[in-house]
Amino acid sequence: MARRKIIGLITAVPESIHAKRVLQGVFDQCEKYGYDVAVFAPLTHFSMVHKDYVEGELNIYELPNFDLLDGVIVDSISLIENNDESIRNYICDKLKKECRRPVVSLNLPLGEYMTANSSDRPVFREMVEHVLDVHKVTDICFLTGQKDYPISEERVQIFREVMQERGLTVNAEQIVYGDFWYTGGIALADKMIAGEKSIPEAVICASDHMAIGLANKLADNGIKVPEDVIVLGFEASQEAALNEISITSFESNEAKTAAEAVNMLRQKIEPNAEIISYDVQKSKYLHAGMSCGCDPDFLHSARTFKDSFYYLFGNYEQNDWLNNIDIGLLMEGYVVEQLSATELPQECLQKIYLNTFYARPYSEFYLCLKEDWLNTEKVITKGYPDKMKTVVVTMDAEGTGYYEDEKSEIFETKWMLPQMFEEHEAPSVYYFSPVHFQEKMLGYAVLCRKLSEKRKVGIVYRNWLRNVNNALEMIRAKNSLRKLSIYDVMTGAYNRRGMDMMLQNMLSSAGEGDSLFVSVIDMDGLKYVNDNFGHAEGDFGIKLVCDSAIKTSRPEEICIRAGGDEFYVVGVGKYTQEDIVQRKKEFYDSIRMADRTSGKPYPISASIGCAIAPVCENLYIIGVVNEADEDMYKNKVERKKAAK
């Protein structure tokens, strides 16, 4: 099977009704063609007040390797908030610099790239006709998007056409340019309240957000909706249905526009391939709310409310309840407490692994972190390192996947997710989401589902991933504190507390015939170095001795800084007297090499002594240490004599 072509989709806040419709159109069409889809999206709004968190979310836009994608769709409307186009402009510049694949922008122009324009002409005709025919008013204001945007001007043109067909003239005062966001509606309301603009009988808004901003601001200032002015919106969003003054709104046809974008890319990447039309099953566009005076569409409101409702108890008797987890089940699952209670990194990853069912349904889930994710001192806020590590992998089939370090795969970040390029039966979507704490990048998560799966990522996945983000940062902090408590800061060796903890684990795992091995190492001439060259040089010598102790140790052994210039190496396993002889030789060879290459005007040397004892119930550990210590001093004396 040849590798499936992959369409990249750059969007934002995939749980929004706008994004869901875009996703549906892209998925439906890509499924027909056997394409995969890679979605890169922050899960929160850009205008959120917590700017550090937003910065961490936006970092996901640094991940796409456009050379590995076959085409790119940019959901331009989702990249603009509060009339701020900086993110959209940044994406445009990034594409110009890095992308050599065909690009299609949805609805709004994006540089010189192709644009798939909205096909909502029949919907807007119905909106204007609803005001004229149902409410019998002709004094209508049309609030559209930014001036000179093709989508804004097209909607104005539809308004003019319908009005002219009825013999009604449209003057300049009736056309108002906004920004598709709450602020556009609020700005128009402010002018009406201040008397700068007369209050019409009806305002048709080219977006729900502008309609909500307008209706709420007017109502706050004593202008009643719909009694004094009718307000209509466009998109049939959750926000419109759940607003205190529910907004009469009309469903958009964004899915068809998104599907057309896929067709435009197909013509570029497979010029001779068949283009399949995207047929829309026309349903009732209108969802009446309180803002126009019609009887509200209670079924639509009820469904919207159900989607947003916090359930305390789910119906666990349903066979598919695990694939329909709501926000209530997530919150009542005490995920925060479960993840926060972990003490060790491996335990934290295990808990994340066990809680991935909150992200269902999925085919696969991957948690990819930077290799040194436990390092709290090295901070990255923009972009990703050259290599990443999959620390948690789960599959739809029970008992598959892993969270163990030894199974983790390290891969080059430019591949984004190597598994995406492997053969798989059905066309799939890969949701790439940022994993971070505030602005600090930790990695990213990838949720894979079949394109045929109706459920999209939403509030449950977003909040579950927030819990994961916080848990990872907490375990990073705990791990740093733990390291400070069991490691020597200067040398990186264990301290005595660390030795006690690690040795207990080693002895409890000892097998039959195992012995305890202890070597004691003491630096020679530290006082001479400190007195004549300074304590900084003495510290340098101590670290070199520690390095030699570690280099000549077995992987399963531990090195301990027992005092100022004294170190222990401790291990449990199969040891013989020949091992002691070999260990001493290797250590002395190593320290001599360190002395030769140090470039210091003073000698660096150390003495070593070793002892072994069978592991038994009444093992006297201090006795073994003392035996090794005596051997070390014996060797030190002999070496001094030999040096004279």
C-alpha positions in Angstrom: 0.0 0.0 0.0 1.4 3.4 -1.0 1.7 6.1 1.7 -1.5 8.0 2.1 -1.4 11.6 1.1 -1.6 13.9 4.1 -3.5 17.2 4.2 -2.4 19.6 6.9 -5.1 21.8 8.5 -4.1 24.9 10.5 -7.0 26.1 12.6 -7.7 27.1 16.2 -10.1 26.1 19.0 -11.3 22.9 17.3 -14.2 22.6 19.8 -15.9 25.8 18.4 -18.9 25.2 16.1 -17.0 27.0 13.3 -14.0 24.6 13.5 -16.3 21.6 13.8 -18.0 22.4 10.5 -14.6 23.0 8.9 -13.3 19.7 10.2 -16.4 17.9 9.0 -16.0 19.2 5.5 -12.3 18.4 5.3 -12.8 15.0 6.8 -15.7 14.0 4.6 -13.9 14.9 1.4 -10.5 13.5 2.5 -12.2 10.2 3.4 -13.5 9.9 -0.2 -10.0 10.3 -1.5 -8.3 8.1 1.0 -6.3 11.1 2.4 -5.1 11.5 6.0 -5.4 14.8 7.8 -3.0 16.4 10.3 -4.6 19.1 12.4 -2.4 21.7 14.1 -4.4 23.8 16.5 -4.1 25.6 19.9 -7.0 24.5 22.1 -7.8 27.9 23.5 -8.7 31.4 22.2 -5.8 33.8 21.4 -7.5 36.6 23.3 -7.7 34.8 26.6 -6.3 36.9 29.5 -3.6 34.4 30.5 -1.1 35.4 27.9 1.7 33.0 29.1 -0.7 30.1 28.6 -1.7 31.4 25.2 2.0 31.6 24.2 2.4 27.9 25.1 -0.6 27.0 23.1 0.5 28.9 20.0 3.8 27.0 19.9 2.0 24.1 18.2 2.2 26.3 15.0 6.0 25.8 15.1 5.7 22.0 14.6 4.4 21.4 11.1 7.0 20.1 8.6 5.4 21.2 5.4 7.7 19.1 3.3 6.0 16.0 4.7 2.5 17.2 3.9 1.0 17.1 0.5 -1.2 20.2 0.8 -2.2 22.7 3.5 -5.6 24.3 4.4 -5.5 27.4 6.5 -8.7 28.2 8.4 -8.0 31.9 8.3 -11.1 33.1 10.2 -10.1 31.1 13.2 -6.8 32.9 13.3 -8.3 36.4 13.9 -9.7 37.5 17.2 -10.6 41.0 18.4 -9.7 42.3 15.0 -6.1 41.2 15.6 -4.6 39.6 12.5 -1.1 39.1 13.9 -1.4 35.3 14.1 -2.8 35.0 10.6 0.0 37.2 9.3 2.5 35.1 11.2 1.2 31.9 9.6 1.2 33.5 6.2 4.9 34.5 6.6 5.8 31.1 7.9 4.2 29.4 4.9 6.1 31.7 2.5 9.4 30.8 4.1 8.9 27.1 4.7 6.1 25.7 2.6 6.6 24.4 -1.0 3.2 22.6 -1.1 -0.1 24.0 -2.4 -2.0 26.1 0.1 -5.7 27.0 0.3 -7.1 29.6 2.6 -10.7 29.4 3.8 -12.9 32.5 3.1 -10.3 35.2 3.7 -7.3 36.0 1.5 -3.9 34.9 2.7 -1.1 36.4 0.7 -1.0 35.1 -2.8 -2.4 31.7 -1.9 -5.6 30.2 -3.3 -8.9 31.0 -1.5 -11.9 28.8 -1.1 -14.7 31.3 -0.6 -17.9 30.6 1.4 -20.9 29.3 -0.5 -23.4 30.7 2.0 -25.2 32.9 -0.6 -28.6 31.0 -0.3 -28.3 31.2 3.5 -27.9 35.0 3.5 -30.7 35.4 1.0 -32.9 33.5 3.5 -31.8 35.7 6.3 -32.8 38.9 4.5 -36.1 37.4 3.3 -36.9 36.3 6.8 -36.8 39.9 8.1 -38.7 41.2 5.1 -41.4 38.5 4.8 -41.9 37.2 8.3 -41.3 40.4 10.3 -42.5 42.8 7.6 -39.8 45.4 8.3 -37.7 47.2 5.7 -35.5 49.6 7.8 -32.6 47.1 8.0 -29.0 47.6 8.9 -26.5 45.0 7.6 -23.4 44.5 9.9 -20.7 42.6 8.0 -17.0 41.9 8.5 -13.9 43.8 7.6 -14.1 46.2 4.7 -12.6 44.9 1.4 -12.6 41.3 2.6 -14.2 39.3 -0.3 -16.4 37.4 2.2 -17.6 40.6 3.8 -18.3 42.3 0.5 -20.1 39.2 -1.0 -22.5 39.2 1.9 -23.2 42.9 1.5 -23.9 42.3 -2.2 -26.4 39.6 -1.3 -28.2 42.0 1.0 -28.3 44.6 -1.7 -29.6 42.1 -4.3 -32.5 40.9 -2.2 -33.5 44.5 -1.2 -33.3 45.7 -4.8 -35.4 42.7 -5.9 -38.1 44.0 -3.6 -37.8 47.5 -4.9 -36.0 48.8 -1.8 -33.0 51.1 -2.0 -30.0 50.6 0.2 -28.1 53.6 1.3 -24.6 53.8 2.8 -25.9 54.2 6.4 -27.4 50.7 6.2 -24.0 49.0 5.6 -21.7 48.8 8.6 -18.3 47.1 8.6 -17.2 45.2 11.7 -14.8 42.4 12.5 -16.9 39.1 12.8 -16.2 39.3 16.6 -18.1 40.6 19.7 -16.3 43.9 19.4 -17.9 44.7 16.0 -21.4 44.4 17.5 -20.5 46.4 20.6 -19.0 49.2 18.4 -22.3 49.5 16.5 -24.3 49.4 19.7 -22.2 52.2 21.2 -23.0 54.4 18.2 -26.7 53.7 18.5 -26.6 54.4 22.3 -24.7 57.7 21.8 -27.2 58.8 19.1 -24.5 58.8 16.4 -26.5 56.2 14.4 -30.3 55.8 14.3 -31.7 52.6 15.6 -33.2 50.6 12.7 -36.0 48.1 12.9 -33.6 45.2 12.4 -29.9 44.4 12.2 -28.7 41.4 10.2 -25.2 40.4 11.5 -22.7 38.4 9.4 -21.6 36.5 12.5 -23.2 35.3 15.8 -20.5 36.9 17.9 -21.2 40.4 16.5 -25.0 39.7 17.0 -24.3 38.7 20.7 -22.1 41.8 21.3 -24.8 44.1 19.8 -27.8 42.5 21.5 -26.2 42.4 25.0 -24.8 46.0 24.8 -28.2 47.4 23.6 -30.1 45.5 26.3 -27.7 46.7 29.0 -28.5 50.2 28.0 -32.3 49.9 28.0 -32.8 49.2 24.3 -35.0 46.1 24.1 -34.3 43.2 21.7 -36.5 42.3 19.8 -39.1 44.9 20.8 -37.1 47.9 19.8 -34.8 46.2 17.3 -34.6 42.7 15.8 -31.2 41.1 15.7 -30.2 38.2 13.6 -26.9 36.3 13.6 -25.1 33.8 11.4 -23.4 30.4 12.3 -25.9 28.9 14.7 -23.2 28.7 17.3 -23.5 27.4 20.9 -22.8 30.9 22.2 -25.8 32.2 20.2 -28.2 29.5 21.5 -27.0 29.8 25.1 -26.9 33.6 25.3 -29.3 35.2 27.8 -31.1 36.7 24.8 -30.8 33.7 22.6 -29.9 34.8 19.1 -31.9 33.9 16.0 -29.3 32.5 13.8 -28.8 30.7 10.5 -26.5 27.7 10.0 -23.4 28.3 7.8 -22.3 26.1 5.0 -18.6 26.1 6.1 -18.3 22.3 5.6 -18.9 22.7 1.9 -16.3 25.5 1.7 -13.8 23.3 3.5 -14.6 20.3 1.2 -14.0 22.6 -1.8 -10.6 23.5 -0.4 -9.7 19.8 -0.4 -10.9 19.6 -4.0 -8.7 22.5 -4.9 -5.7 20.8 -3.4 -6.5 17.5 -5.1 -6.4 19.3 -8.5 -2.8 20.4 -7.6 -1.4 17.3 -6.0 -3.2 14.8 -8.3 -4.1 16.7 -11.5 -5.7 13.8 -13.3 -7.6 12.4 -10.4 -11.4 12.4 -10.2 -13.0 15.3 -8.3 -16.1 14.2 -6.3 -18.7 16.8 -5.6 -19.6 17.6 -2.0 -23.4 17.4 -1.8 -25.1 19.0 1.1 -28.3 17.6 2.4 -30.2 20.8 2.8 -31.9 21.2 6.2 -33.6 24.1 7.8 -31.0 26.8 8.1 -33.0 28.9 10.6 -32.7 28.3 14.4 -35.0 30.8 15.9 -34.1 32.4 19.2 -35.5 35.3 21.3 -33.8 38.1 19.4 -36.2 38.3 16.5 -39.6 37.5 18.1 -40.3 34.2 16.4 -41.1 31.1 18.5 -37.7 29.8 19.7 -36.2 26.6 18.3 -36.3 24.7 21.6 -35.0 21.5 20.1 -31.9 23.2 18.9 -31.4 25.0 22.3 -32.0 21.7 24.1 -29.3 19.9 22.0 -26.9 22.8 22.5 -27.5 22.8 26.2 -27.0 19.0 26.4 -23.7 19.3 24.6 -22.6 22.0 27.1 -24.1 20.5 30.3 -22.1 19.3 33.2 -23.4 15.8 34.0 -22.7 14.6 37.6 -23.4 11.0 36.8 -23.2 9.3 33.4 -25.2 6.3 32.2 -22.5 3.7 32.8 -24.8 0.9 31.6 -24.6 2.1 28.0 -22.2 0.0 26.0 -20.6 3.0 24.4 -20.3 5.3 27.5 -16.5 5.3 27.2 -16.8 6.9 23.8 -19.1 9.6 25.0 -17.4 11.0 28.1 -18.7 14.4 29.1 -17.1 17.2 31.1 -18.9 16.1 34.2 -17.4 12.6 34.1 -14.0 14.1 33.6 -14.3 16.4 36.6 -15.9 13.8 38.8 -13.2 11.3 37.9 -10.7 13.3 40.2 -8.1 13.1 37.5 -6.3 16.1 39.0 -6.0 14.4 42.3 -4.8 11.1 40.8 -2.1 12.7 38.7 -1.0 15.1 41.4 -0.6 12.3 44.0 2.2 10.7 42.0 5.7 11.0 43.4 8.0 9.6 40.7 8.1 10.4 36.9 7.4 6.8 35.9 4.4 6.7 38.3 3.1 9.9 36.7 3.4 8.5 33.2 1.6 5.4 34.3 -1.3 7.4 35.7 -1.5 9.4 32.4 -1.5 6.1 30.5 -4.3 4.7 32.7 -6.4 7.8 32.2 -6.2 8.1 28.4 -9.7 6.6 28.2 -10.9 10.2 28.8 -9.6 11.0 25.3 -11.7 8.2 23.7 -12.7 7.4 21.1 -9.3 7.0 19.4 -7.3 4.6 17.3 -4.0 5.7 18.9 -2.8 8.3 21.4 0.8 9.6 21.7 2.4 11.8 24.4 5.6 13.1 22.9 8.0 15.1 25.2 11.4 16.6 24.8 14.1 14.1 25.8 15.2 16.1 28.9 11.6 17.0 29.9 12.5 16.5 33.6 15.2 19.2 33.4 13.6 22.3 35.0 16.6 24.5 34.3 16.5 24.2 30.5 13.5 26.2 29.2 12.2 26.4 25.6 9.3 28.7 24.9 9.5 28.8 21.1 9.7 25.8 18.8 10.8 22.3 19.5 14.2 20.5 20.0 15.6 18.4 17.2 14.5 15.1 18.9 11.4 14.1 20.8 10.5 11.1 22.9 7.2 9.1 23.0 6.7 8.5 26.7 3.1 7.3 26.6 1.4 5.3 23.8 -2.0 3.8 23.9 -4.0 2.0 21.2 -7.7 1.3 20.9 -7.2 -2.4 21.6 -7.0 -3.1 25.4 -3.6 -4.0 26.8 -1.6 -2.3 24.0 0.7 0.6 24.2 3.3 1.5 26.9 4.5 4.1 29.4 7.8 2.5 30.3 11.0 4.4 29.6 12.8 1.4 28.1 10.1 1.2 25.4 10.1 4.9 24.6 11.0 5.8 21.1 13.3 8.8 20.4 12.7 10.3 17.0 13.6 13.3 15.0 11.1 16.1 15.5 11.0 16.9 11.8 8.9 13.6 11.4 6.3 15.1 13.8 5.0 11.5 14.4 6.7 8.7 12.5 3.7 6.4 12.9 1.7 8.8 10.7 3.7 7.6 7.7 3.2 3.9 8.4 0.5 1.8 6.5 -2.9 1.9 8.1 -6.3 0.6 6.9 -8.6 3.6 7.1 -8.0 7.3 6.4 -7.2 9.0 9.7 -7.0 12.3 11.4 -4.0 13.2 13.7 -4.8 16.0 16.1 -1.5 17.7 17.2 -2.0 19.6 20.5 0.6 21.5 22.6 1.8 20.1 25.9 3.2 22.9 28.0 3.1 24.6 31.4 2.4 28.3 30.8 4.8 29.4 28.1 7.3 26.5 28.8 7.2 23.9 26.0 7.2 20.3 27.2 6.1 18.6 24.0 2.9 17.7 22.2 0.1 15.2 22.2 -1.2 13.4 19.1 -4.7 11.9 19.1 -5.5 9.7 16.1 -9.0 8.8 15.0 -10.6 7.5 11.9 -11.9 10.2 9.6 -15.3 8.5 9.8 -15.5 9.1 13.5 -18.3 11.6 14.2 -16.9 12.9 17.4 -14.3 15.7 17.3 -11.9 16.9 20.0 -13.7 19.2 22.4 -14.0 20.5 26.0 -13.3 17.1 27.5 -10.0 16.5 25.7 -8.9 20.1 26.2 -9.4 19.9 30.0 -8.0 16.4 30.3 -4.8 17.7 28.5 -4.7 20.6 30.8 -4.6 18.1 33.7 -1.8 16.3 32.0 0.2 19.5 31.5 -0.1 20.4 35.2 0.8 16.9 36.3 3.9 16.9 34.2 5.0 20.2 35.6 4.3 19.1 39.1 6.3 15.9 38.7 9.2 17.9 37.2 9.2 20.1 40.3 9.0 17.1 42.6 11.8 15.3 40.7 14.0 18.4 41.1 13.4 18.6 44.8 14.0 14.8 45.1 17.3 15.1 43.2 18.4 17.9 45.6 17.5 15.7 48.6 19.4 12.6 47.4 22.1 13.9 45.1 25.2 15.9 45.8 24.9 19.2 44.0 28.6 19.7 43.2 29.4 16.3 41.8 26.1 14.8 40.8 26.8 11.7 42.9 24.3 10.4 45.4 24.5 11.8 48.9 24.2 9.5 52.0 20.4 9.9 52.0 20.3 8.8 48.4 22.6 5.9 49.2 20.3 4.6 52.0 17.3 4.8 49.7 18.9 3.2 46.6 20.8 0.6 48.6 17.6 -0.6 50.2 16.0 -1.1 46.8 19.1 -2.9 45.5 19.2 -5.3 48.4 15.5 -6.1 48.2 16.0 -7.1 44.5 19.1 -9.2 45.2 19.1 -12.7 43.8 20.5 -16.0 45.1 24.3 -15.9 45.4 24.5 -12.1 45.1 27.1 -10.1 47.0 27.3 -6.5 48.3 30.3 -4.7 46.7 31.7 -1.6 48.3 34.6 0.5 47.2 35.8 3.5 49.2 37.7 6.2 47.3 39.6 9.1 49.0 41.3 12.0 47.2 45.1 12.4 47.9 46.5 15.8 48.8 43.3 17.8 48.9 44.7 20.0 51.8 47.8 20.8 49.7 45.6 21.9 46.7 43.3 24.0 48.8 46.1 25.7 50.7 48.2 26.5 47.7 45.8 26.9 44.8 42.4 27.7 46.5 39.3 25.8 47.3 37.9 26.2 43.7 40.8 24.1 42.5 40.2 21.7 45.3 36.6 21.3 44.1 37.9 20.7 40.6 40.0 17.9 41.8 37.1 16.4 43.8 34.9 16.4 40.7 37.6 14.7 38.7 37.9 11.9 41.3 34.1 11.5 41.2 34.1 11.3 37.4 36.7 8.5 37.5 34.7 6.6 40.1 31.6 6.8 37.9 33.4 5.9 34.7 34.9 2.7 36.2 31.6 1.6 37.8 29.1 -0.9 36.5 25.8 0.6 35.1 23.8 -1.0 38.0 26.1 0.4 40.6 25.8 3.8 42.4 28.4 6.4 43.3 28.0 8.3 46.6 29.8 11.4 47.9 30.2 10.3 51.5 32.1 13.3 52.7 34.3 16.2 51.4 36.7 14.2 49.3 35.5 10.7 50.0 33.3 8.6 47.7 31.7 5.2 47.8 30.8 2.9 44.9 28.2 0.4 45.9 26.6 -2.5 43.9 24.7 -5.7 44.4 25.4 -8.7 42.1 27.9 -11.4 41.2 31.3 -10.3 42.5 34.7 -12.1 42.9 38.1 -11.2 44.3 39.3 -10.9 40.7 36.7 -8.1 40.2 38.3 -6.2 43.1 41.7 -6.4 41.5 40.3 -5.4 38.1 38.3 -2.5 39.7 41.4 -1.0 41.4 43.4 -1.2 38.2 40.7 0.5 36.1 40.3 3.2 38.7 44.0 4.0 39.0 44.3 4.0 35.2 41.4 6.4 34.9 42.7 8.8 37.6 46.1 8.9 36.1 44.6 9.8 32.7 42.6 12.5 34.3 45.7 13.9 36.0 47.6 13.9 32.7 44.9 15.7 30.8 43.8 18.2 33.5 46.3 20.8 32.7 46.7 21.7 36.3 50.0 22.6 38.1 49.2 20.2 40.9 48.8 16.4 40.9 45.4 14.8 41.0 45.3 11.3 42.5 43.1 9.2 44.8 43.3 5.9 46.7 40.8 3.1 46.5 39.9 0.2 48.7 37.3 -2.6 48.1 35.3 -5.2 50.0 32.6 -7.8 49.2 30.2 -9.7 51.4 27.4 -12.2 50.6 23.9 -10.7 50.8 22.1 -12.3 53.7 19.4 -11.5 56.2 21.8 -10.1 58.8 24.2 -8.3 56.5 26.1 -5.6 58.4 26.5 -2.9 55.7 28.6 -0.6 57.9 31.0 -3.5 58.5 31.5 -3.9 54.7 32.1 -0.1 54.3 34.6 -0.2 57.2 36.5 -3.1 55.6 36.7 -1.3 52.3 37.8 1.9 54.1 40.6 0.0 55.9 41.7 -1.4 52.5 41.7 2.1 51.1 44.0 3.4 53.8 46.3 0.5 53.4 46.6 1.2 49.7 47.1 4.9 50.4 50.0 4.2 52.8 51.6 1.8 50.3 51.3 4.3 47.5 52.9 7.0 49.6 55.8 4.7 50.4 56.2 3.8 46.8 56.3 7.5 45.8 59.3 8.3 48.1 
